Amino acid sequence: MPIRLATNCTNCTNFMEGNTCAQHNIPVSERHTCDSFSMMDALKDNMNCGTCSRFSTPTCPHPGKASKEMLCSKWAPQATA
């Protein structure tokens, strides 16, 4: 089974700081996508331990190694309401 990047707002060229869509001017997250989706040219590096919901918790898979700048394949988004 091939693995590919999700076609969601966090990988879109319209995704801006503050989790806002530049196209629709509304708050968005990794759960959203639309017909205006356009894949970013480069991967984002903001998915590190410092932005992970598991960082410094019992559910962190690498508690002895994790640091704020570290990239990890077990990254989990922080919950937003």
Helices and strands as residue ranges (DSSP letters): G 9-11, E 15-16, E 20-21, G 49-51
